[in-house]
Amino acid sequence: MLEQRHIDNLKEIVGEKWLSTDEFDLLCYSRDLASSIPDDLLKSYGMIGAEVVVLPQDAGQISRILAYANRHDIAITTRGAGSWALGGTLPMEGGIVIDTTKLDKILEFNTDDEYIRVQAGVEWKRVVDMAQKKGFVVGANPSSGASATIGGYIATGGGAGIGLTEYGSVGNQVLSLKVVLADGRIVETDPWSSHYFVGNEGTLGIVTEAILKVFPFPGRKHYLFGVDPMEKGVELLVKVTAMRPYYVSFLNRGLLSMINEAKGHHTKESDITISLAFNGTEKQLAKIDKQVEEIFAGCHKFDEEEAKEEWKERYRIGLAFKKLGPSLMAQDFRVPLGSVKETLQELELICEGDRWGAESLGGENDSVILAVMILADERDSADYIRKFSYAGDLGALAKKMNGAPFGLGLHNAIHLDDLYEPKAVAQLKKIRKHFDPVNILNPSKTTQARIPQEFINLSMMFMRGIPEVVGLGLKFAAALPIELTRFGLRIIGDGIK
Ligand SMILES: Cc1cc2nc3c(=O)[nH]c(=O)nc-3n(C[C@H](O)[C@H](O)[C@H](O)COP(=O)(O)OP(=O)(O)OC[C@H]3O[C@@H](n4cnc5c(N)ncnc54)[C@H](O)[C@@H]3O)c2cc1C
């Protein structure tokens, strides 16, 4: 329990208006996009939850907060928009949640030297729209950009999204970052040292400002194709991705049918619907047009207006159909482009009998990020727990396809050893210790899995086989005092602070 004197001292730093200990606020800040995880399940994770929320106005205030927390060993959870579904913003060890969304200024747009200087709490869509107005284009940016913040996307690695197939991941566009370190020091990085902070998931420092490269915008053409059967759709996806479009994404039939139903649309449904956008001069676009027409000859081509409409929806499509659930199980993972066909075939088997869909986004190094979404209803505990267990199957599927989970956070931290060689894991842990020796920044996440993988695998097996019994077990566990749950977790794992 955070002592009142700490809260009073934080008030001194950010001002009374920008601090909250209100019960409802604390509850909201103890959830993220995956908040429809049932409470019993969250409690069995032993989460303490937010004890105080602060909304600092600048890097100076963040520096004072971190220096204070470091001195008093208080956990810090950094939060952008909370749109990442891997539990990265869940305050597992209690303490302070730092909401970065008041760092909301675009500080400079330099058209001569082609960069933008922006604070970490700004939403990506604002930057994309401003660049467009000035005749520029932003490189990688997330399809959640209507809410996702500059800092959140950088912290999660920016390894999938719009613009990525043409310009590479967000790390390639970062020229410099302003970062507050765990002890309160403020540093400014060069492109090389920025890489420590791209993808560290809030464990090495808090990004407060970024200088990002932007690119001249020559013009754009949009396409939308429906392809049957799925195997052919994937074959054409591979061909067209090799042309490095600015945007390439597909929806499978299941996802499009859910969107049609939820929105009352009548978009023609195919096994695979591919949306594309290419940037180029008029001459370049004419050449691209010829190649694209050749690749998709004989497929259903939507007219350009429909393709543009689909492009406009790119920031909204993700959860447009959630209400059909009304809950949603979503899991993202990365697979090589060459394994997409087999992955979709196996998904049919895993999700057989359920209503599900998949959406893709271009990932780094010719990979595809597949977002698998399964309709669920958290009011039906047994059904929900059974579907929750798919996370284990999807993780295993990604591994089988030479892919990987897309990010670690809280839920995927158990996969760290699958992603890296033991030497690299040891190095990552060493770097973390070097930057944050007291372990205040996002403890129990990323390189600090709190429960061993074998235990999770076993739990998933029971969730699938006997969800009703697991439901009762979770109810019992949730009723235990939190100290007892955390004591139990400490016995089976070592990630708890
Ligand atoms: C519909 C939809 C579409 C999506 N599309 C994409 C996509 O195209 N590409 C993609 O990569 N992801 C995508 N995501 C996932 C998510 O939106 C992104 O990862 C997003 O960039 C997270 O930003 P955020 O501001 O919400 O971060 P949060 O969820 O608030 O935080 C994410 C992590 O970053 C840390 N963090 C946040 N801000 C900072 C900071 N300033 N300094 C240090 N650490 C920080 C947090 O502690 C946490 O661990 C999508 C999600 C949804 C719901």
The ligand as an SDF file (V2000), in Angstrom:
LIG
                    3D

 53 58  0  0  0  0  0  0  0  0999 V2000
   -7.3410   -2.0040  -33.6730 C   0  0  0  0  0  0  0  0  0  0  0  0
   -5.8860   -2.1080  -33.3160 C   0  0  0  0  0  0  0  0  0  0  0  0
   -4.9280   -2.0130  -34.3000 C   0  0  0  0  0  0  0  0  0  0  0  0
   -3.5680   -2.1260  -33.9750 C   0  0  0  0  0  0  0  0  0  0  0  0
   -2.6500   -1.9930  -34.9770 N   0  0  0  0  0  0  0  0  0  0  0  0
   -1.3340   -2.0900  -34.6930 C   0  0  0  0  0  0  0  0  0  0  0  0
   -0.3580   -1.9500  -35.7200 C   0  0  0  0  0  0  0  0  0  0  0  0
   -0.6750   -1.6740  -36.8670 O   0  0  0  0  0  0  0  0  0  0  0  0
    0.9330   -2.1160  -35.3840 N   0  0  0  0  0  0  0  0  0  0  0  0
    1.3270   -2.3840  -34.1010 C   0  0  0  0  0  0  0  0  0  0  0  0
    2.5310   -2.5140  -33.8530 O   0  0  0  0  0  0  0  0  0  0  0  0
    0.4310   -2.5000  -33.1020 N   0  0  0  0  0  0  0  0  0  0  0  0
   -0.8840   -2.3490  -33.3690 C   0  0  0  0  0  0  0  0  0  0  0  0
   -1.8030   -2.4450  -32.3510 N   0  0  0  0  0  0  0  0  0  0  0  0
   -1.3490   -2.6100  -30.9530 C   0  0  0  0  0  0  0  0  0  0  0  0
   -1.1680   -1.2320  -30.2240 C   0  0  0  0  0  0  0  0  0  0  0  0
   -2.1920   -0.3650  -30.6050 O   0  0  0  0  0  0  0  0  0  0  0  0
    0.1630   -0.6210  -30.5410 C   0  0  0  0  0  0  0  0  0  0  0  0
    1.1870   -1.4180  -30.0350 O   0  0  0  0  0  0  0  0  0  0  0  0
    0.3340    0.8320  -30.0500 C   0  0  0  0  0  0  0  0  0  0  0  0
    1.4590    1.3580  -30.6470 O   0  0  0  0  0  0  0  0  0  0  0  0
    0.4220    0.9980  -28.5620 C   0  0  0  0  0  0  0  0  0  0  0  0
    0.3690    2.3670  -28.2600 O   0  0  0  0  0  0  0  0  0  0  0  0
   -0.2880    2.8940  -26.9110 P   0  0  0  0  0  0  0  0  0  0  0  0
   -0.0670    4.3560  -26.8390 O   0  0  0  0  0  0  0  0  0  0  0  0
   -1.6830    2.4250  -26.8090 O   0  0  0  0  0  0  0  0  0  0  0  0
    0.6280    2.1430  -25.8580 O   0  0  0  0  0  0  0  0  0  0  0  0
    0.1700    1.4560  -24.4880 P   0  0  0  0  0  0  0  0  0  0  0  0
   -0.7430    0.3330  -24.7630 O   0  0  0  0  0  0  0  0  0  0  0  0
   -0.2970    2.4910  -23.5520 O   0  0  0  0  0  0  0  0  0  0  0  0
    1.5760    0.9090  -23.9780 O   0  0  0  0  0  0  0  0  0  0  0  0
    2.2230   -0.1420  -24.6450 C   0  0  0  0  0  0  0  0  0  0  0  0
    3.5500   -0.4570  -23.9350 C   0  0  0  0  0  0  0  0  0  0  0  0
    4.4600    0.6200  -24.1410 O   0  0  0  0  0  0  0  0  0  0  0  0
    4.8460    1.2050  -22.8910 C   0  0  0  0  0  0  0  0  0  0  0  0
    4.8440    2.6730  -23.1150 N   0  0  0  0  0  0  0  0  0  0  0  0
    3.8050    3.4380  -23.5040 C   0  0  0  0  0  0  0  0  0  0  0  0
    4.2080    4.7120  -23.6680 N   0  0  0  0  0  0  0  0  0  0  0  0
    5.5250    4.7440  -23.3740 C   0  0  0  0  0  0  0  0  0  0  0  0
    6.4990    5.7850  -23.3310 C   0  0  0  0  0  0  0  0  0  0  0  0
    6.2060    7.0500  -23.6350 N   0  0  0  0  0  0  0  0  0  0  0  0
    7.7680    5.4590  -22.9720 N   0  0  0  0  0  0  0  0  0  0  0  0
    8.0960    4.1780  -22.6410 C   0  0  0  0  0  0  0  0  0  0  0  0
    7.2090    3.1670  -22.6480 N   0  0  0  0  0  0  0  0  0  0  0  0
    5.9430    3.4410  -23.0140 C   0  0  0  0  0  0  0  0  0  0  0  0
    3.8130    0.7470  -21.8840 C   0  0  0  0  0  0  0  0  0  0  0  0
    4.3770    0.6470  -20.5900 O   0  0  0  0  0  0  0  0  0  0  0  0
    3.4210   -0.6160  -22.4280 C   0  0  0  0  0  0  0  0  0  0  0  0
    4.3300   -1.5930  -22.0060 O   0  0  0  0  0  0  0  0  0  0  0  0
   -3.1630   -2.3440  -32.6390 C   0  0  0  0  0  0  0  0  0  0  0  0
   -4.1400   -2.4380  -31.6390 C   0  0  0  0  0  0  0  0  0  0  0  0
   -5.4780   -2.3030  -31.9780 C   0  0  0  0  0  0  0  0  0  0  0  0
   -6.5010   -2.3660  -30.9080 C   0  0  0  0  0  0  0  0  0  0  0  0
  1  2  1  0
  2  3  1  0
  2 52  2  0
  3  4  2  0
  4  5  1  0
  4 50  1  0
  5  6  2  0
  6  7  1  0
  6 13  1  0
  7  8  2  0
  7  9  1  0
  9 10  1  0
 10 11  2  0
 10 12  1  0
 12 13  2  0
 13 14  1  0
 14 15  1  0
 14 50  1  0
 15 16  1  0
 16 17  1  0
 16 18  1  0
 18 19  1  0
 18 20  1  0
 20 21  1  0
 20 22  1  0
 22 23  1  0
 23 24  1  0
 24 25  2  0
 24 26  1  0
 24 27  1  0
 27 28  1  0
 28 29  2  0
 28 30  1  0
 28 31  1  0
 31 32  1  0
 32 33  1  0
 33 34  1  0
 33 48  1  0
 34 35  1  0
 35 36  1  0
 35 46  1  0
 36 37  1  0
 36 45  1  0
 37 38  2  0
 38 39  1  0
 39 40  1  0
 39 45  2  0
 40 41  1  0
 40 42  2  0
 42 43  1  0
 43 44  2  0
 44 45  1  0
 46 47  1  0
 46 48  1  0
 48 49  1  0
 50 51  2  0
 51 52  1  0
 52 53  1  0
M  END
$$$$
